[in-house]
Amino acid sequence: MDTVSIIPEGSVVYGIQLPIQSQSTIYCEDWEPTSGPAELARIARQADDSGFFYVAVCDHTFIPQRLAKAMSTTWYDTVATLGWLAGITTRVRLMSHVYIATLRHPCGRPRSRHPRSPVRWTTDRRCRCRTRPRGVRVPRAQFLDRGKALDESIDAIAAALVDEFPVLRGPRWPANDLGISPRPLQQPRPPIWVGGSSRPALRGRRPAATAGYPRRPSDPS
């Protein structure tokens, strides 16, 4: 699977993970809990007008209660928020930061994520996806195998973004003769960035990934 690049050669670009849409106490400012869609729209439009390369929305499916005090439970739905942002901006690229790939089936992502119909027609060619492995309460063997699951997931997503009837060889998500449409406007497909702080996210060869988005390792697994 070929790598897809969207940053012009020799260029330095910048973007922002939008405030308000995720409110972890690690970075949330005092004004964010009392803000909402109006403020989020104003910030996104300003980034659009100011030449930002991307705006990003973070993805968490749920927050364990033991972590809720630090992380909060306010995390906007990534798909819905990016679709809404697509309708109120014109140039800035839209990024999932992150998208927890291993908790969803790859065949559902190319249509339900950025290239799906409402976003496809309003964003032109402005979408990209950043993925990462995510630890949830699963059997330890499955948790320790999440790096392999992410590798397979990325290859499967890339294949589904390129082919209307992708062949996914598995073993986790085998598929054949399943059509996915509407198709992405970006050719040959939207780019995929891989990020995270765990070692499964930092290691491994992922030819389908456009770029790495690493952080300092947070666990030894």
C-alpha positions in Angstrom: 0.0 0.0 0.0 1.6 3.3 -1.1 2.1 6.2 1.3 0.0 9.3 0.7 1.5 12.7 1.3 -0.5 16.0 1.6 2.2 18.4 2.9 3.9 20.2 0.0 7.6 19.3 -0.2 9.8 21.8 1.7 6.8 23.3 3.5 6.2 23.7 7.3 2.5 23.6 8.2 0.6 24.0 11.5 -2.7 23.1 13.0 -4.6 22.9 16.2 -6.6 20.4 18.3 -9.7 22.4 18.9 -10.6 23.3 22.4 -14.1 22.7 24.0 -14.7 19.4 22.1 -12.5 17.5 24.6 -12.1 18.7 28.2 -9.4 16.7 29.9 -8.1 18.6 32.9 -4.6 18.1 31.6 -5.1 20.9 29.1 -8.7 22.3 29.5 -8.8 26.1 30.1 -11.3 27.6 32.7 -13.5 29.0 30.0 -14.1 25.8 28.1 -16.6 24.0 30.3 -19.1 26.9 29.9 -18.5 27.1 26.1 -20.3 25.2 23.4 -20.9 25.0 19.6 -21.0 28.8 19.1 -17.5 29.3 20.5 -16.2 26.2 18.8 -17.5 27.4 15.5 -15.9 30.8 16.0 -12.5 29.2 16.7 -12.7 26.8 13.7 -13.6 29.6 11.4 -10.8 31.8 12.7 -8.3 28.9 12.0 -9.8 28.5 8.6 -9.4 32.2 7.8 -5.9 32.4 9.3 -4.4 29.7 7.1 -4.2 26.8 9.6 -3.4 23.5 7.8 -5.8 21.5 9.9 -8.2 21.6 12.9 -8.5 18.4 14.9 -11.1 16.7 17.1 -10.1 14.0 19.6 -11.7 10.6 19.8 -12.6 8.7 23.0 -15.4 6.2 23.0 -15.8 6.2 26.8 -13.9 7.3 29.9 -13.4 4.8 32.8 -14.7 6.2 36.1 -11.3 5.9 37.7 -10.0 8.3 35.1 -13.0 10.7 34.9 -11.7 13.2 37.4 -8.6 13.9 35.4 -9.9 13.3 31.9 -13.5 14.4 32.4 -16.3 12.7 30.5 -16.8 15.5 27.9 -15.5 14.3 24.6 -17.6 15.3 21.5 -18.4 12.6 19.0 -15.6 12.8 16.4 -17.6 11.9 13.3 -20.5 14.2 14.1 -18.2 17.1 15.1 -16.0 16.9 12.0 -19.1 16.6 9.8 -20.5 19.8 11.3 -17.1 21.6 11.0 -17.0 20.6 7.4 -20.1 22.6 6.8 -18.9 25.8 8.4 -15.3 25.9 7.0 -14.0 26.0 3.5 -10.2 25.4 3.3 -8.8 24.0 6.6 -8.2 20.3 6.7 -10.2 18.2 9.1 -8.4 15.7 11.3 -9.4 13.0 13.8 -6.9 13.3 16.6 -7.2 10.6 17.4 -9.4 7.9 15.9 -9.4 4.6 17.9 -9.2 2.3 15.0 -9.1 -1.0 16.8 -12.6 -0.6 18.3 -14.4 -0.4 15.0 -14.6 -2.6 11.9 -12.4 -1.2 9.1 -15.2 -1.6 6.4 -17.4 0.8 8.3 -14.9 3.6 8.6 -14.4 4.9 5.1 -18.1 5.7 4.7 -18.9 6.6 8.3 -15.8 8.7 8.8 -14.6 11.7 6.7 -15.3 10.4 3.2 -19.0 9.7 4.0 -21.6 11.5 2.0 -22.3 14.7 4.0 -18.6 15.5 4.5 -17.6 14.3 1.1 -19.5 17.0 -0.7 -18.7 19.8 1.6 -15.0 19.3 2.4 -13.7 18.9 -1.2 -10.3 17.2 -0.3 -9.7 18.3 3.2 -9.9 15.2 5.4 -7.3 12.9 7.1 -7.3 10.4 9.9 -4.9 9.8 12.7 -5.1 6.4 14.4 -3.8 4.9 17.6 -4.2 1.8 19.6 -6.4 2.1 22.7 -6.4 0.1 25.8 -9.8 -1.0 27.2 -10.8 -3.7 29.6 -10.1 -6.8 27.5 -8.2 -10.1 28.1 -4.5 -9.4 28.6 -3.4 -11.4 25.6 -5.7 -9.3 23.4 -4.5 -6.1 25.0 -0.9 -6.9 24.4 -1.7 -7.8 20.8 -3.3 -4.4 20.0 -0.2 -3.3 18.0 -0.9 -6.0 15.5 -4.6 -5.2 15.5 -3.7 -1.5 14.7 -1.4 -2.6 11.8 -4.2 -4.8 10.3 -6.8 -2.0 10.9 -4.6 0.6 9.1 -4.0 -1.6 6.1 -7.8 -2.4 5.9 -8.8 1.2 6.1 -6.4 2.2 3.4 -7.6 -0.6 1.2 -11.3 0.4 1.7 -10.4 4.0 0.9 -8.9 2.9 -2.4 -11.1 0.1 -3.6 -14.9 0.0 -3.7 -14.8 -3.8 -3.1 -11.7 -4.2 -0.9 -10.2 -7.6 -0.1 -9.3 -7.8 3.7 -7.4 -10.9 4.5 -7.8 -10.8 8.2 -7.4 -12.5 10.6 -9.4 -10.0 12.7 -11.5 -8.4 10.1 -11.7 -10.6 7.0 -13.9 -9.3 4.2 -14.6 -9.9 0.5 -17.2 -8.8 -2.0 -18.4 -6.0 0.2 -19.0 -2.6 -1.5 -18.4 0.7 0.2 -19.6 4.0 -1.3 -19.7 7.0 -1.7 -16.0 7.2 -2.5 -13.5 9.7 -1.2 -12.7 12.8 -3.3 -9.0 12.8 -2.3 -7.0 10.6 -4.6 -5.7 8.0 -4.3 -7.1 8.2 -0.8 -7.1 10.4 2.4 -3.8 10.2 4.3 -3.5 8.3 7.6 -1.2 9.4 10.4 -0.3 7.0 13.2 0.3 8.3 16.7 0.2 7.5 20.4 2.4 7.1 23.4 2.4 3.3 24.0 5.1 1.2 22.5 2.7 -0.6 20.1 2.0 2.8 18.6 5.7 3.8 18.4 7.1 0.7 16.9 6.3 -1.3 13.7 6.4 -0.7 10.0 3.2 0.7 8.6 3.5 1.3 4.9 0.0 2.7 4.6 0.7 5.4 7.1 1.6 8.9 5.8 3.4 10.1 8.9 4.1 9.3 12.6 2.6 11.4 15.4 4.5 10.0 18.4 4.6 11.1 22.0 6.8 10.0 24.9 6.1 6.3 25.8 3.8 6.0 28.7 3.9 2.3 29.4 6.4 -0.6 28.9 4.0 -2.9 27.0 
